Amino acid sequence: MNTRKIDIEHLIRHNIVRINGIRKKRNLLKIKLEVKSILQDYISILDYIAMDINEAGPNKNPRQIFFPLYDNEENFKKSAQGSWVGPMEILNIDLYNLILSIQPFVTGNPMLTELIKFNNLLKHRQLIEIDRRTTKWGVVTTKGIVAGGYNGKVTGNIVDGKKVPDIEIKEGRVHKISPGDPEIGVRIEIVDKETVSFDGHSRDLFQFLFFINEVVEDFSRKIYELLEAWNVSKS
């Protein structure tokens, strides 16, 4: 069976290079344009997978083929009825279960639903809003050690995998502001951490893109393993 597997592998590798590339870009408009193309590539990959699954079945669905992603089980089932997805529950239960396993209402992770939302936004309305936010972050040290002149609170500190007390830095010195003493004394590092956020939220753009890439890459690998096995079983 002639599948789109090679095209998908090329797109995934190409997108990894592009995601790493936009880390270095300073122009937000160029980042927006690149993000539009990257996100739409992932939609294309999922639709390519849908086409290959549909074409592997004995009764090819003549209707428009797209890959379903729903955060609601009822909507998923409605979509499956009469589409290429529904027959898979009988024709190849492993493929059907794999399609089901990636659904946001199963995983509890909304990022793939957001991929669809952003694709519709990009296609019909506008580019995704992106901005840069610089925050201070650090790890805790023992009370009274000079801390580079930074003033403010540093919370959520983890040292060697252990959560340690919140601290406040006043005039360059560390003061404990939550109960308990740190079990480990380490030097504090206060640095500027730049986050490229998007869609009006503080979420990190690159974490989102790499997550989508990881999920789609893993899903496509498993799908084509099942498709190849199915093809062998029919020959």
N, C-alpha and C positions, 0 to 999 in steps of 0.2 A: 504494500500500500504506500502510495506516494503521500507523505505527510508534510506538514509545515514545521517539523521539529527543528531542522537545521536553521531555518529563518528565525525561529524563536531563540535558539541558542546564540545566534549572532546579535539579535536585538538586546538580549540580557547582558552579554559581554560589553556591547557598545554603550549601554546605559550605565554600567558600573564606571566606565572611563569618563563618561559625561558628568556623572554625579561628583566624582572626585575632582573633575575639572572646574565645576562651578564653585567649589570651595575657595578657589583662588580669585574668583571674579569679585571686583569691587562695585561694578555698575549694577544696580538693582534691576534695571530694565532688562539687561542681558540675562540676568539670573531668571527673571520672570519668563522670558521667551524660551529659555532652555528647559525650565521646569514644565512649561506647557507641552513641549515636544516629548519630554521624558514620560510624563504621566499618560499622555495619549498612546505612547508606545506600549505601556503595560495593558491598557484596554485592548489594544490590537492583539497583543499576545494571548490574552484570555479569549478573545473572539476567534483567533486562529485555532486555539485548542477546541473551542466549541464546534468549529467547522470540521475538524478532523474526527472528533467523536461522532458527530452526526453522519459523516460520510462512511464511517466504519460499520454503521448499522445496516440492516437489510432494507429498511424502508426509509430512505432519505427524506427528511422533512423539507418540503419546498418553501416553507415560510422563512422569513428573515431570521438568520441565525445570530444569536449573541450569547455571551456568557452571563448567567444570572448571578447576581450578588444581592442578598437581601438580609436585613437585620430583623426580619419578621418571618416566622415559619409559615404563617398563613399565606403571605404574599409569595413566598417561594413555591408553595404547593400550587397556587393559582397559576403561576408562571409555567410550572412544569407541565401542567395539563395541556395537552395539545401541542406542546413544543417538543424539541428533540430530547429534552431531559427526561420527561415522563417515561417513555419506552425503555430507557436504560435501567429502570428499576427491575424490569423483567429480563431484558436482553443481557445485561451485565451488571449485576448487583454491586460488584467491587468498584466499577466506574461510578455508579450512582452514589455509593457511599463516600467516595473520594470527593465528588462534587459537593455533596452535603457537608463534608468535614471542613470545607473552607468557608462556609457561609458564616457571616458575622453573628447570626443568632445562635450558631453552634459554638463558635470560638469565644464569643463574648468580647472580641476585639473589634472596634468599629472602624479600623483604619481602611479596610477594603471597601466598606460602605462610603467612606470619605473619598476614596479614589473615584468611585462612580459620581459622587456629588461634584467633585472638582472637575471631572471630565465634562459634565454637563455645563458647568459654569464656564469653563474654558471654551467649549464649543459654541455656546449660544450667547454668552453675556459679556465676559471680561476676563482679563488676566487675574491670577491670584495675587492678592496683596502680600507683599514681602517686605520686611524691614529687618534692621540689625539692632540687637539689644546687647549692651555690655553690662555684665553683672560681676560682682565680686564673689569669690568663693575661696575656701581654704580648709585646712585641717587643723585640729586643735593642738595646742602645746600646753606646757605647764604654766600655772599662774605666774604672772610677773615677768615673763620673758619678752624682750623687745620684739615687736611684730611689724616692723617696717613702716611705722607711721600711719597705718590705715586705721580709721575710726569707724565703728559700726558693729552690728551683730553678725555672727557667722553661725548658722544653724545647720542641723542635719549632718553633723560631722561623723565620718566613719574612719577609723584608724585600724589598719590590718583586719578589716572585716567586722570590727566591733563598733557599735554606736557609742559615742562619747558625748559628754555634756556640751550644751550650747555655750558659746563664749561671747563676750563683748570686748571689743578693743577700744581702749580709751588712751589717747595720747601715746599710741604706739605700744601699749602694754596690755596683756591679756588678763581678763577678769572673768571668772566663772559666773554664769547667770542661770544655771540649772543645777539641781541637787546631784551630789555624787562627784567623786574625783576621777579624772581619767585614769584608766589602768595603765595606759601607755603614754609616756612623755615623748613627743616628737616635735620637731620644729614646725612652725606654722608657715604656710605659703599662701600669700594673698596675691592673686593675679587677676587680670581682666580676662573674663571668659566671654567671647563673643558668640551670640546665638543668632542665626538667621531664622527668624520666626515668620509665620505665614498665616493667612486667613484671619488676621486679627487676634491670634492666640500666641501664647509664649512657647508653643511647641517648637522643637528644633526641626527645621526643614530637612536636614540631612539624615537625622534619625528616622524620620518618616519615609524618606525615599529609600534608604537602605532596608528598612523593614519591608516595604512593598516589594523590593527586588528579591529579598530572601524568600518571602512567602511565594511569590510567583515562580521563582526558579525551582524551589523544592516541589511545588505543586505540578509544574510542567514535567519535571523528571519522573515523578510517580505516575502521572497520566500516561506518558508515552511508554513506560514499562508495562502498564496494563494493556494499552492498545496493541503493543507488539505481541504480548502473550495471547491476546484475544485473536489477533490475526493468525498466529500460528495454529491455534486451536481450531480455526475454521478451515484451514488448508488440508 
